[in-house]
Amino acid sequence: MISMEKEVLQIALVQTSLSWENPQENRSQLSKKIEAITESVDIIVLPEMFTSGFTMNPQVVAETMDGETMLWLKNWAVSKNVAITGSMVISENGHYYNRSVFVFPSGEVETYDKRHTFTLAGEDKVYTAGTEKKMIHYKGWNLCPLICYDLRFPVWARNVENYDVLLYVANWPKPRVNAWDALLKARAIENMSYCIGVNRVGLDANSNEYSGHSAAYDVLGEKISTILPNTEQTEIVTLTKNHIATYRNKLKFLNDKDAFTLNL
């Protein structure tokens, strides 16, 4: 993907509630939130399974890569000249995937399938796990999209590709939100990258409560966002290449990382 390189990247974090297994309603509500973003941004980040909530009934909400939601995403990306990303339920070749889609302003698409399916909820029983870590190249930045439970697995996230930004989307429940906060910060520090996490708020049909805690951290683990918990809120954060280069060149921690082979 060829695009103009930028020193500064503006990213909109959309922390929102989700209507249970109702793609049409979620698209309608998210359209209002996307339309309300009047500042110039480069990427809009939506939560995990933004069309449905974290459902184990994929047959109810699954779409194809040329379905309604993908068309909706492409229309918004092109009309607002912005990249949009989040995960949704995709049906493909007889399998269901929890798939992160990254739609470029051109309408082109890159994808990442969630590697670590959430066994506690039985996600591994109904969704096929991904096998490929993905690097997305956009405006001179290297982005690594990951999904929710992936956050607990630092080896999978390890920065061996020299990426600039980790992008996590999630439906991470309130009782374990302290882990979400701690791990987002840890992933930023250990990989010397920006780390962004966008989580939902509200209740789902299984009475799981989500408190948000969407956040962005810089390469030193400093929080650079101010989004409030338990609120529907969109915040725009600013990332700079100079921040990454300054501290990687000064501290050089990534030069001392361990080499390893990952067995899938």
BAVO-163433 format. One record per residue (C-alpha): x, y, z; residue number from 1. Coordinates in Angstrom, 1 decimal. Example, Ala and Ser with C-alpha at 12.3 -4.5 7.8 and 13.67 -1.06 7.14 Angstrom:
<nodes>
px->12.3&py->-4.5&pz->7.8&seq->1
px->13.7&py->-1.1&pz->7.1&seq->2
</nodes>
This chain:
<nodes>
px->0.0&py->0.0&pz->0.0&seq->1
px->1.6&py->3.3&pz->-1.2&seq->2
px->0.7&py->6.4&pz->0.7&seq->3
px->2.3&py->9.7&pz->1.6&seq->4
px->4.6&py->9.5&pz->4.6&seq->5
px->3.7&py->11.5&pz->7.6&seq->6
px->5.7&py->12.5&pz->10.7&seq->7
px->2.5&py->12.9&pz->12.7&seq->8
px->-0.4&py->10.4&pz->12.9&seq->9
px->-3.8&py->11.4&pz->14.2&seq->10
px->-5.9&py->8.5&pz->15.5&seq->11
px->-9.5&py->8.6&pz->16.7&seq->12
px->-10.4&py->6.1&pz->19.4&seq->13
px->-14.1&py->5.3&pz->19.4&seq->14
px->-15.2&py->4.0&pz->22.8&seq->15
px->-18.9&py->2.9&pz->22.4&seq->16
px->-21.6&py->0.6&pz->23.5&seq->17
px->-22.8&py->-2.0&pz->21.1&seq->18
px->-26.2&py->-3.4&pz->20.3&seq->19
px->-26.3&py->-7.2&pz->20.7&seq->20
px->-26.2&py->-9.1&pz->17.4&seq->21
px->-27.6&py->-6.2&pz->15.5&seq->22
px->-25.2&py->-5.1&pz->12.7&seq->23
px->-27.7&py->-2.7&pz->11.2&seq->24
px->-28.2&py->-0.8&pz->14.5&seq->25
px->-24.5&py->-0.8&pz->15.2&seq->26
px->-23.7&py->0.6&pz->11.7&seq->27
px->-26.3&py->3.3&pz->12.2&seq->28
px->-25.0&py->4.3&pz->15.6&seq->29
px->-21.4&py->4.2&pz->14.5&seq->30
px->-22.2&py->6.3&pz->11.4&seq->31
px->-23.3&py->9.1&pz->13.7&seq->32
px->-20.0&py->8.8&pz->15.7&seq->33
px->-17.9&py->8.8&pz->12.5&seq->34
px->-19.8&py->11.7&pz->11.0&seq->35
px->-19.2&py->13.6&pz->14.2&seq->36
px->-15.4&py->13.5&pz->13.8&seq->37
px->-14.8&py->16.8&pz->12.2&seq->38
px->-11.1&py->17.1&pz->12.9&seq->39
px->-8.7&py->15.8&pz->10.3&seq->40
px->-7.7&py->12.3&pz->11.4&seq->41
px->-5.7&py->9.5&pz->9.7&seq->42
px->-7.3&py->6.4&pz->11.4&seq->43
px->-10.6&py->5.7&pz->13.1&seq->44
px->-10.4&py->2.7&pz->15.5&seq->45
px->-13.6&py->0.8&pz->16.4&seq->46
px->-13.9&py->-2.0&pz->19.0&seq->47
px->-13.8&py->-5.7&pz->18.6&seq->48
px->-16.9&py->-7.2&pz->16.9&seq->49
px->-18.3&py->-3.7&pz->16.4&seq->50
px->-21.3&py->-5.0&pz->14.5&seq->51
px->-22.5&py->-7.5&pz->17.1&seq->52
px->-20.7&py->-7.5&pz->20.5&seq->53
px->-18.7&py->-10.5&pz->21.6&seq->54
px->-21.1&py->-13.2&pz->20.4&seq->55
px->-20.6&py->-17.0&pz->20.2&seq->56
px->-23.4&py->-17.2&pz->17.7&seq->57
px->-21.5&py->-16.3&pz->14.5&seq->58
px->-24.1&py->-17.8&pz->12.3&seq->59
px->-26.5&py->-15.0&pz->13.3&seq->60
px->-24.2&py->-12.0&pz->12.4&seq->61
px->-21.5&py->-13.3&pz->10.1&seq->62
px->-20.8&py->-11.5&pz->6.9&seq->63
px->-18.5&py->-12.0&pz->3.9&seq->64
px->-15.7&py->-9.7&pz->2.8&seq->65
px->-18.0&py->-8.2&pz->0.2&seq->66
px->-21.0&py->-7.9&pz->2.6&seq->67
px->-22.9&py->-4.9&pz->3.9&seq->68
px->-20.5&py->-3.9&pz->6.6&seq->69
px->-17.5&py->-4.0&pz->4.4&seq->70
px->-19.3&py->-1.8&pz->1.8&seq->71
px->-20.3&py->0.6&pz->4.7&seq->72
px->-16.7&py->0.8&pz->5.9&seq->73
px->-15.4&py->1.5&pz->2.4&seq->74
px->-17.9&py->4.2&pz->1.8&seq->75
px->-17.0&py->6.0&pz->5.0&seq->76
px->-13.2&py->5.5&pz->4.4&seq->77
px->-13.4&py->7.0&pz->0.9&seq->78
px->-15.9&py->9.8&pz->1.7&seq->79
px->-13.9&py->11.0&pz->4.8&seq->80
px->-10.5&py->10.1&pz->3.3&seq->81
px->-9.5&py->8.2&pz->6.4&seq->82
px->-8.5&py->4.6&pz->7.3&seq->83
px->-11.0&py->2.7&pz->9.5&seq->84
px->-10.3&py->-0.4&pz->11.5&seq->85
px->-12.0&py->-2.7&pz->14.0&seq->86
px->-13.0&py->-6.4&pz->14.1&seq->87
px->-16.1&py->-8.2&pz->12.9&seq->88
px->-17.4&py->-11.7&pz->12.4&seq->89
px->-16.5&py->-13.0&pz->8.9&seq->90
px->-17.6&py->-16.2&pz->7.3&seq->91
px->-15.1&py->-17.6&pz->4.8&seq->92
px->-14.5&py->-21.1&pz->3.3&seq->93
px->-16.8&py->-22.8&pz->5.8&seq->94
px->-15.1&py->-21.1&pz->8.8&seq->95
px->-15.9&py->-18.2&pz->11.1&seq->96
px->-13.2&py->-15.7&pz->12.0&seq->97
px->-12.9&py->-12.8&pz->14.4&seq->98
px->-11.3&py->-10.6&pz->11.8&seq->99
px->-9.7&py->-7.2&pz->12.1&seq->100
px->-10.2&py->-5.3&pz->8.9&seq->101
px->-8.2&py->-2.2&pz->8.0&seq->102
px->-9.8&py->-0.2&pz->5.3&seq->103
px->-7.6&py->2.4&pz->3.6&seq->104
px->-8.9&py->5.7&pz->2.3&seq->105
px->-8.7&py->4.2&pz->-1.2&seq->106
px->-11.2&py->1.5&pz->-0.2&seq->107
px->-8.5&py->-1.2&pz->-0.2&seq->108
px->-8.5&py->-3.7&pz->2.7&seq->109
px->-6.0&py->-5.6&pz->4.7&seq->110
px->-7.0&py->-8.1&pz->7.4&seq->111
px->-5.8&py->-9.9&pz->10.5&seq->112
px->-7.5&py->-13.0&pz->12.1&seq->113
px->-7.4&py->-13.2&pz->15.9&seq->114
px->-4.7&py->-15.6&pz->16.8&seq->115
px->-5.7&py->-16.2&pz->20.4&seq->116
px->-9.3&py->-17.2&pz->20.6&seq->117
px->-10.8&py->-16.7&pz->24.0&seq->118
px->-11.1&py->-20.2&pz->25.5&seq->119
px->-12.8&py->-19.1&pz->28.7&seq->120
px->-15.9&py->-18.1&pz->26.6&seq->121
px->-15.6&py->-20.9&pz->24.1&seq->122
px->-14.4&py->-18.7&pz->21.2&seq->123
px->-12.0&py->-21.5&pz->20.2&seq->124
px->-15.0&py->-23.8&pz->19.6&seq->125
px->-16.7&py->-21.6&pz->17.1&seq->126
px->-14.1&py->-19.4&pz->15.5&seq->127
px->-11.0&py->-20.5&pz->13.6&seq->128
px->-7.8&py->-19.0&pz->15.0&seq->129
px->-5.5&py->-17.0&pz->12.7&seq->130
px->-2.0&py->-18.1&pz->12.0&seq->131
px->-0.4&py->-14.9&pz->10.6&seq->132
px->0.9&py->-11.8&pz->12.4&seq->133
px->0.1&py->-8.8&pz->10.2&seq->134
px->2.0&py->-5.6&pz->9.5&seq->135
px->0.1&py->-2.8&pz->7.9&seq->136
px->2.0&py->-0.1&pz->6.1&seq->137
px->0.2&py->3.2&pz->6.1&seq->138
px->1.5&py->6.8&pz->5.5&seq->139
px->5.1&py->5.7&pz->6.4&seq->140
px->4.0&py->4.0&pz->9.6&seq->141
px->4.2&py->0.3&pz->10.4&seq->142
px->1.0&py->-0.8&pz->12.4&seq->143
px->0.4&py->-4.2&pz->14.1&seq->144
px->-3.3&py->-5.0&pz->14.5&seq->145
px->-4.2&py->-7.4&pz->17.3&seq->146
px->-7.5&py->-8.4&pz->19.1&seq->147
px->-8.5&py->-8.5&pz->22.7&seq->148
px->-7.2&py->-11.8&pz->24.2&seq->149
px->-4.0&py->-11.4&pz->22.1&seq->150
px->-3.0&py->-8.8&pz->24.7&seq->151
px->-2.2&py->-11.5&pz->27.2&seq->152
px->0.5&py->-13.1&pz->24.9&seq->153
px->3.6&py->-10.9&pz->24.7&seq->154
px->5.6&py->-13.3&pz->22.5&seq->155
px->3.0&py->-12.9&pz->19.7&seq->156
px->3.2&py->-9.2&pz->20.1&seq->157
px->7.0&py->-9.0&pz->20.3&seq->158
px->8.4&py->-6.2&pz->18.1&seq->159
px->10.6&py->-8.2&pz->15.8&seq->160
px->9.2&py->-6.4&pz->12.7&seq->161
px->10.2&py->-2.8&pz->13.8&seq->162
px->6.6&py->-1.7&pz->14.0&seq->163
px->5.6&py->1.7&pz->15.3&seq->164
px->2.1&py->1.1&pz->16.7&seq->165
px->0.3&py->-1.8&pz->18.3&seq->166
px->-3.5&py->-1.5&pz->17.7&seq->167
px->-5.7&py->-3.6&pz->20.1&seq->168
px->-9.5&py->-3.7&pz->19.7&seq->169
px->-11.4&py->-5.4&pz->22.4&seq->170
px->-14.6&py->-6.4&pz->24.3&seq->171
px->-12.6&py->-6.7&pz->27.6&seq->172
px->-15.0&py->-7.1&pz->30.6&seq->173
px->-15.0&py->-4.8&pz->33.7&seq->174
px->-13.9&py->-7.5&pz->36.3&seq->175
px->-10.6&py->-7.9&pz->34.5&seq->176
px->-10.0&py->-4.3&pz->33.4&seq->177
px->-7.0&py->-3.9&pz->35.7&seq->178
px->-5.2&py->-6.4&pz->33.6&seq->179
px->-6.2&py->-4.5&pz->30.4&seq->180
px->-4.7&py->-1.3&pz->31.8&seq->181
px->-1.5&py->-3.0&pz->33.0&seq->182
px->-0.9&py->-5.0&pz->29.8&seq->183
px->-1.5&py->-2.2&pz->27.4&seq->184
px->1.2&py->-0.2&pz->29.2&seq->185
px->3.5&py->-3.2&pz->29.4&seq->186
px->3.2&py->-3.9&pz->25.6&seq->187
px->4.2&py->-0.2&pz->24.9&seq->188
px->7.2&py->-0.3&pz->27.2&seq->189
px->8.6&py->-3.7&pz->26.2&seq->190
px->8.2&py->-3.1&pz->22.5&seq->191
px->9.2&py->0.6&pz->22.5&seq->192
px->6.1&py->1.4&pz->20.4&seq->193
px->2.9&py->3.3&pz->20.8&seq->194
px->0.2&py->1.0&pz->22.1&seq->195
px->-3.4&py->1.8&pz->21.5&seq->196
px->-6.4&py->-0.1&pz->23.0&seq->197
px->-10.0&py->0.5&pz->22.1&seq->198
px->-12.6&py->-1.3&pz->24.3&seq->199
px->-16.4&py->-1.1&pz->24.4&seq->200
px->-18.7&py->0.0&pz->27.2&seq->201
px->-22.1&py->-1.1&pz->28.4&seq->202
px->-23.8&py->-4.5&pz->29.0&seq->203
px->-24.1&py->-7.4&pz->26.5&seq->204
px->-26.9&py->-10.0&pz->26.4&seq->205
px->-24.9&py->-12.3&pz->28.7&seq->206
px->-24.9&py->-9.6&pz->31.4&seq->207
px->-21.2&py->-9.0&pz->30.9&seq->208
px->-20.3&py->-5.4&pz->31.8&seq->209
px->-17.7&py->-3.4&pz->29.9&seq->210
px->-16.1&py->-0.2&pz->31.3&seq->211
px->-14.0&py->0.9&pz->28.4&seq->212
px->-10.7&py->2.1&pz->29.6&seq->213
px->-9.7&py->2.8&pz->26.0&seq->214
px->-6.2&py->4.3&pz->26.0&seq->215
px->-3.0&py->5.2&pz->24.2&seq->216
px->0.5&py->4.9&pz->25.6&seq->217
px->3.8&py->6.2&pz->24.2&seq->218
px->7.0&py->4.2&pz->23.9&seq->219
px->7.9&py->4.9&pz->27.6&seq->220
px->4.5&py->3.7&pz->28.8&seq->221
px->3.2&py->7.2&pz->29.5&seq->222
px->-0.5&py->7.5&pz->28.9&seq->223
px->-1.2&py->10.1&pz->26.3&seq->224
px->-5.0&py->9.8&pz->26.2&seq->225
px->-7.7&py->11.1&pz->28.6&seq->226
px->-10.8&py->9.1&pz->27.5&seq->227
px->-13.0&py->8.4&pz->30.5&seq->228
px->-14.2&py->5.0&pz->31.6&seq->229
px->-17.9&py->4.0&pz->31.3&seq->230
px->-18.7&py->6.7&pz->28.8&seq->231
px->-19.3&py->6.7&pz->25.0&seq->232
px->-16.6&py->9.0&pz->23.9&seq->233
px->-14.3&py->9.6&pz->20.9&seq->234
px->-10.8&py->10.9&pz->21.5&seq->235
px->-8.2&py->11.9&pz->19.0&seq->236
px->-4.6&py->11.2&pz->20.0&seq->237
px->-1.4&py->12.4&pz->18.2&seq->238
px->1.5&py->10.1&pz->17.5&seq->239
px->4.9&py->11.4&pz->16.3&seq->240
px->7.7&py->9.5&pz->14.5&seq->241
px->10.2&py->11.7&pz->16.3&seq->242
px->9.1&py->10.4&pz->19.7&seq->243
px->9.8&py->6.8&pz->18.6&seq->244
px->13.1&py->7.6&pz->17.0&seq->245
px->14.4&py->9.7&pz->19.9&seq->246
px->13.9&py->7.1&pz->22.6&seq->247
px->14.8&py->4.1&pz->20.5&seq->248
px->18.1&py->5.8&pz->19.5&seq->249
px->18.8&py->7.0&pz->23.0&seq->250
px->17.9&py->3.8&pz->25.0&seq->251
px->18.4&py->1.1&pz->22.3&seq->252
px->16.5&py->-1.5&pz->24.4&seq->253
px->15.2&py->-3.3&pz->21.3&seq->254
px->18.8&py->-4.1&pz->20.3&seq->255
px->19.1&py->-6.4&pz->23.3&seq->256
px->15.9&py->-8.4&pz->22.7&seq->257
px->16.0&py->-12.2&pz->22.6&seq->258
px->15.9&py->-14.1&pz->19.4&seq->259
px->13.2&py->-16.9&pz->19.3&seq->260
px->11.3&py->-19.1&pz->17.0&seq->261
px->7.5&py->-19.1&pz->17.3&seq->262
px->5.8&py->-22.5&pz->16.8&seq->263
px->2.2&py->-22.1&pz->15.5&seq->264
</nodes>
